[in-house]
Amino acid sequence: MKLLNLGLKHLATLAACAASLATVSAASTTVIYSFAGDEDGEYADTDLVVDSSGNIYGTTVLGGEHGSGSVFQLTPTTNGWVHNVLYSFTGGADGGEPYKGVTLDAQGNLYGTAVTGGSGSCEGGCGVTYELKKSGTTWTQTVIHAFTGGDDGSGPGARVTLDQRGNVYGMTPTAGAFGFGTIYQLRPSGSGQWTLQVIHAFTGGDDGAGGSAGQMLLLGRRLFGVATAGGAFGSGTAFSLSPKAGGEWSFKILYSFKGDPDAGFPYSGLMADASGNLYGTTYYDGANDLGSVYELSPQAQGEWKETVLYSFAGGKDGNSPIGNIVFDTAGNLYGTTSEGGLGTGTIFKLANSNGVWLESVVHSFRGPPDGAFAYNGMVVNSAANFYGATVHGGSADEGAIYKFQP
């Protein structure tokens, strides 16, 4: 899945949308870094991750030394944030166009995917999963799997998930045994080699089609995720995967999205609360066909109940959310929309009032020098600050990283 052309199309409509008004709270949103393009990186379609020292990591789809994307680090200092490109993709065997960011392991190494490059029969390469290994101040990139476009899948654009054993899990939106994408596991060996196992191949039927760009959620030993399309109603599915004896996995459909007025076409990953309820967003459908926020609740007999918490109406409240949901310490939900507000997306809050979820816009992106088009959700650090990325905006309109304080 690529949303690059989608973002460029919306830039063309910015002038027409700028007259829209938004309801904005007293919350504070500040751009902490603006990408300059070229070697610096551009088009930050990235989830962010924060380490124990407060450093922020992510990816840019374009830019870097070779124009094929980068992995970056932002380091907090007394004089502001310092940006450092950790790796620039060449678009060749090492991969190109890394979407959706990286995942941090306990040793400070980073793992991610790139949708092009590598090898295989795909034009421009079928994409890779890679490791960036840290040694002192040096980072070394290694491709741990180059996709072939066959049964293993192609075009991996989802942020990967790590378990405590160092296994890497991810999804591809295309190829696979049935042509509708895969879910894969990469297991490390002591010799530095990695073994790929496809743990589910989407059929395009009731199980879904096209692994989403959202990171799969690991709870215990179970993986939870969404497929953007397919399912019983053609509007996507939510699923779980559980390991079985002998290295096999059991795939279970938790919910088949029904489409308007129900939720439909989920791009984002899932987030869990302390009770085991799952939350996510959908790009389309809802009561107004402009996207939604939904909850999945486990029931006594093992089934799951879906509830649409909010349907976006367009205009000031935003529309077309793509990113994940996060919580604050009071249990409020926060997320982003890729459009609406003043025309270039919003940060929204959902507060539960006696079982009714009330939506408010806490920031409406305005374009340069503010951010523009939030294609990802936010991450919360230990100080309860929220950080996110926009694919455009910033002082050079090449993308921005922002800090949000509720």
C-alpha positions in Angstrom: 0.0 0.0 0.0 1.3 3.5 -0.9 -0.3 6.8 0.0 2.3 9.1 -1.6 0.0 10.0 -4.5 -2.9 10.4 -2.1 -0.9 13.1 -0.2 0.1 14.9 -3.3 -3.5 15.0 -4.5 -4.7 16.5 -1.3 -2.0 19.3 -1.5 -3.7 20.4 -4.7 -7.0 20.9 -2.8 -5.5 22.7 0.2 -6.6 26.2 -1.0 -10.2 25.1 -1.4 -10.3 23.6 2.1 -8.4 26.3 4.0 -11.6 28.2 4.7 -12.9 25.4 6.9 -13.1 26.2 10.6 -12.0 23.9 13.5 -12.8 23.6 17.1 -9.4 23.7 18.8 -8.7 23.2 22.5 -6.1 24.8 24.6 -3.7 21.9 24.0 -0.2 22.7 22.7 1.2 21.4 19.4 4.7 22.4 18.3 6.7 21.3 15.3 10.1 20.1 16.7 11.7 19.3 13.4 11.1 20.2 9.8 12.6 18.0 7.1 14.5 19.9 4.4 14.3 17.4 1.7 17.1 15.8 -0.3 19.8 14.3 2.0 17.8 15.4 5.1 14.8 13.2 4.1 11.3 14.0 3.0 7.7 12.6 3.2 7.7 11.3 6.8 5.0 8.6 6.5 6.2 7.1 9.7 5.2 5.8 13.1 7.6 7.0 15.8 9.3 5.1 18.6 11.0 6.7 21.7 13.9 5.0 23.6 14.6 5.3 27.3 16.9 8.3 26.7 14.1 10.2 24.9 15.5 9.8 21.4 12.9 9.5 18.7 13.3 7.2 15.7 11.4 7.1 12.4 11.7 6.8 8.6 11.2 9.0 5.6 9.9 7.5 2.4 12.0 9.8 0.1 15.2 11.8 0.5 18.4 10.6 2.2 21.7 10.5 0.4 20.4 8.5 -2.5 16.8 9.7 -2.7 15.3 6.4 -1.7 14.4 7.1 1.9 16.1 7.2 5.3 16.1 6.1 8.9 16.5 9.1 11.3 17.1 9.8 15.0 16.0 13.0 16.8 18.0 13.6 20.0 16.7 16.1 22.6 19.2 18.7 23.8 19.1 21.9 25.8 19.2 23.8 22.5 16.4 21.8 20.8 16.3 18.6 18.8 19.2 17.4 16.8 18.4 15.4 13.6 20.7 12.6 12.5 20.3 10.3 9.4 21.2 6.9 10.6 20.9 5.2 7.2 20.1 6.2 3.6 18.6 3.6 1.4 20.0 3.2 -2.1 16.9 1.6 -3.7 19.0 -1.4 -4.6 19.7 -4.6 -2.7 19.3 -2.8 0.6 15.7 -1.6 -0.1 14.0 1.6 -0.9 11.0 3.7 0.2 10.7 2.7 3.9 7.2 3.3 5.1 5.8 3.4 8.7 8.9 3.6 10.8 11.1 1.2 12.8 10.8 -1.0 15.9 13.3 -0.9 18.7 14.6 -4.0 20.5 16.0 -4.2 24.0 19.6 -3.7 22.8 18.8 -0.5 20.9 18.8 -2.1 17.5 16.1 -1.1 14.9 14.0 -3.2 12.6 11.9 -2.1 9.7 10.6 -2.7 6.1 11.1 -1.1 2.7 8.5 -1.6 0.0 10.9 -1.6 -3.0 14.5 -2.7 -3.6 15.9 -6.0 -2.6 15.3 -8.7 -5.3 12.5 -10.7 -6.8 10.4 -10.4 -9.9 8.7 -7.1 -9.0 9.6 -4.0 -10.9 12.0 -2.1 -8.7 12.4 -5.0 -6.4 9.9 -6.7 -4.1 11.0 -5.0 -0.8 12.9 -6.1 2.2 12.8 -6.5 6.0 16.0 -5.1 7.5 17.9 -4.7 10.8 19.9 -1.6 11.8 22.4 -2.8 14.4 24.0 -0.3 16.7 27.6 -0.5 17.8 28.7 2.6 19.8 27.8 5.5 17.4 27.9 3.3 14.3 24.8 1.8 12.7 25.0 -1.1 10.2 22.1 -2.1 8.0 21.5 -5.7 7.1 18.7 -7.1 5.0 17.3 -10.1 7.0 14.8 -11.0 4.2 14.5 -9.9 0.6 11.0 -10.7 -0.7 10.6 -12.6 -3.9 7.1 -11.7 -4.9 6.1 -15.4 -4.6 4.7 -17.2 -1.6 6.5 -15.0 0.8 4.7 -11.8 -0.4 5.9 -8.5 -1.7 5.9 -4.8 -0.9 6.1 -4.9 2.9 4.9 -1.6 4.2 3.9 -2.4 7.8 5.9 -1.6 10.9 7.2 -4.9 12.3 6.5 -6.5 15.7 9.2 -8.1 17.9 8.7 -10.8 20.6 10.9 -11.6 23.6 12.8 -14.2 21.6 13.9 -11.8 19.0 11.5 -13.0 16.3 10.2 -10.4 13.8 6.6 -10.4 12.6 5.2 -8.4 9.7 2.7 -8.3 6.8 2.8 -7.8 3.1 -0.1 -6.4 1.1 0.4 -8.3 -2.1 1.7 -11.6 -3.5 1.7 -14.7 -1.4 0.1 -18.1 -2.2 -3.2 -16.5 -3.2 -2.0 -13.1 -4.3 -3.6 -11.1 -1.4 -0.6 -10.7 0.9 0.9 -12.6 3.8 1.7 -12.6 7.5 5.3 -13.7 8.2 7.7 -14.6 11.0 11.4 -14.2 10.8 13.4 -16.3 13.3 17.1 -15.5 14.0 19.7 -18.1 14.3 23.1 -18.0 16.1 24.9 -17.7 12.8 23.3 -14.3 12.0 20.9 -16.0 9.5 17.2 -15.5 9.5 14.5 -18.0 8.5 11.2 -16.8 7.1 7.9 -18.7 7.7 4.6 -17.5 6.2 2.2 -18.0 9.1 -0.8 -16.9 7.1 -1.5 -16.3 3.4 -4.6 -14.1 2.9 -7.0 -15.7 0.4 -9.0 -12.6 -0.4 -12.1 -14.3 1.1 -13.5 -14.3 4.6 -10.0 -14.0 6.1 -9.3 -10.7 4.4 -7.1 -9.3 1.7 -4.0 -7.1 1.9 -2.2 -6.9 5.2 -2.6 -3.4 6.6 0.1 -0.9 7.1 -0.6 -1.0 10.9 1.8 -2.7 13.3 0.5 -6.0 14.6 -0.2 -6.0 18.4 1.4 -8.8 20.5 -0.5 -9.7 23.7 1.1 -12.7 25.4 1.8 -15.0 22.5 -1.1 -13.9 20.4 -0.8 -11.5 17.5 -3.7 -9.1 16.7 -4.1 -7.2 13.4 -6.3 -6.1 10.6 -6.6 -6.7 6.9 -7.6 -3.6 4.9 -10.0 -5.3 2.5 -11.7 -8.7 1.9 -13.7 -10.4 4.6 -17.3 -11.5 4.5 -18.5 -8.0 3.5 -15.5 -6.9 1.5 -14.6 -4.1 4.0 -11.7 -5.7 5.9 -11.3 -7.9 8.9 -9.7 -7.9 12.4 -7.9 -11.1 13.3 -5.7 -12.9 15.8 -3.0 -15.5 15.3 -2.0 -18.0 18.0 1.0 -20.4 17.9 0.4 -24.1 17.9 2.6 -27.1 18.4 5.1 -27.8 15.6 5.6 -24.2 14.6 2.1 -23.9 13.1 -0.3 -20.9 13.7 -4.0 -20.7 14.2 -5.7 -17.8 12.4 -9.0 -16.5 13.8 -11.4 -13.9 12.4 -12.4 -11.6 15.2 -14.7 -9.3 13.2 -15.6 -8.7 9.6 -16.3 -5.0 9.0 -19.6 -4.4 7.2 -19.0 -1.0 5.7 -21.3 2.1 5.9 -22.7 2.7 8.5 -20.4 0.3 10.2 -16.7 0.8 10.1 -14.7 -0.3 7.0 -11.3 -0.5 5.4 -8.9 -0.4 8.5 -5.4 0.8 7.7 -4.1 1.4 11.2 -2.9 -1.1 13.8 -4.8 -2.0 17.0 -4.3 -0.7 20.5 -5.4 -2.5 23.7 -6.7 -1.2 27.0 -6.2 -2.9 30.4 -9.4 -4.9 30.0 -8.3 -6.4 26.7 -10.6 -4.3 24.5 -9.0 -3.3 21.1 -9.3 0.0 19.4 -8.5 1.2 15.9 -9.5 3.5 13.1 -10.9 3.0 9.6 -10.2 5.2 6.6 -13.7 4.8 5.0 -17.2 4.0 6.1 -18.8 4.8 9.4 -22.1 6.6 9.4 -20.9 9.3 7.0 -18.5 7.2 4.9 -15.6 9.4 6.1 -13.9 7.0 8.5 -14.5 6.0 12.1 -13.0 4.9 15.5 -14.1 1.5 16.7 -13.8 -0.8 19.7 -13.6 -4.6 19.7 -14.6 -6.2 23.0 -14.0 -9.9 23.9 -17.2 -11.7 24.9 -17.8 -14.6 27.3 -18.1 -17.3 24.6 -14.9 -16.2 22.7 -16.6 -14.0 20.1 -15.9 -10.3 19.8 -18.3 -7.4 19.7 -17.6 -4.4 17.5 -18.9 -0.9 18.4 -18.3 2.3 16.3 -17.3 4.9 18.9 -17.3 7.8 16.5 -18.0 8.4 12.8 -16.2 11.4 11.3 -18.4 14.0 9.5 -15.8 15.9 7.5 -15.2 19.6 7.9 -14.0 20.8 11.3 -13.9 17.3 13.0 -11.6 15.8 10.3 -12.0 12.7 8.2 -10.2 9.7 6.8 -8.1 8.5 9.8 -5.2 6.2 8.9 -3.1 6.1 12.1 -3.4 4.2 15.4 -5.1 5.3 18.6 -3.2 6.1 21.9 -4.4 6.7 25.5 -3.6 9.3 28.0 -3.4 8.5 31.7 -7.1 9.4 32.2 -8.2 6.9 29.6 -9.0 9.4 26.9 -8.3 8.3 23.3 -6.2 10.4 20.9 -5.6 10.0 17.2 -5.2 11.8 13.9 -7.1 12.3 10.7 -5.3 12.5 7.4 -7.7 15.2 6.1 -10.3 17.7 7.3 -10.0 20.4 9.9 -8.4 23.3 8.2 -7.8 21.0 5.2 -4.7 19.1 6.2 -5.9 16.9 9.0 -6.4 17.0 12.8 -5.5 15.6 16.2 -8.7 14.5 17.9 -9.7 13.4 21.4 -12.4 11.0 22.3 -13.5 11.2 26.0 -15.9 8.7 27.5 -18.8 10.4 29.3 -21.1 7.8 30.9 -20.6 5.4 28.1 -20.9 8.0 25.3 -17.7 8.9 23.5 -17.4 12.7 22.8 -15.1 13.8 20.0 -13.2 17.1 20.0 -10.5 18.5 17.8 -7.4 19.4 19.9 -5.3 20.6 16.9 -6.0 21.3 13.3 -3.0 21.2 11.0 -2.6 24.3 8.9 0.3 23.4 6.6 3.7 25.2 6.5 5.2 25.9 9.0 2.8 23.7 10.9 2.4 20.0 9.9 0.1 18.8 7.1 -1.5 15.4 6.5 -1.0 13.1 9.4 -0.9 9.7 8.0 0.2 8.1 11.3 -0.9 8.1 14.9 1.2 9.3 17.9 3.5 7.7 20.5 3.6 8.7 24.2 6.8 9.0 26.1 7.4 8.5 29.8 6.7 12.2 30.5 3.2 11.8 28.9 4.2 13.9 25.9 2.8 12.8 22.5 4.9 12.8 19.3 3.8 12.3 15.7 4.7 12.9 12.1 3.1 14.5 9.1 4.0 13.8 5.5 4.0 17.4 4.4 4.2 20.7 6.3 7.1 22.0 8.3 9.0 25.0 7.2 10.1 23.5 3.9 6.8 21.5 3.3 8.8 18.3 3.2 7.3 16.8 6.3 7.4 17.5 10.1 7.8 15.9 13.5 5.6 17.5 16.2 5.1 17.4 19.9 1.6 17.4 21.3 0.8 18.2 25.0 -2.8 17.6 25.9 
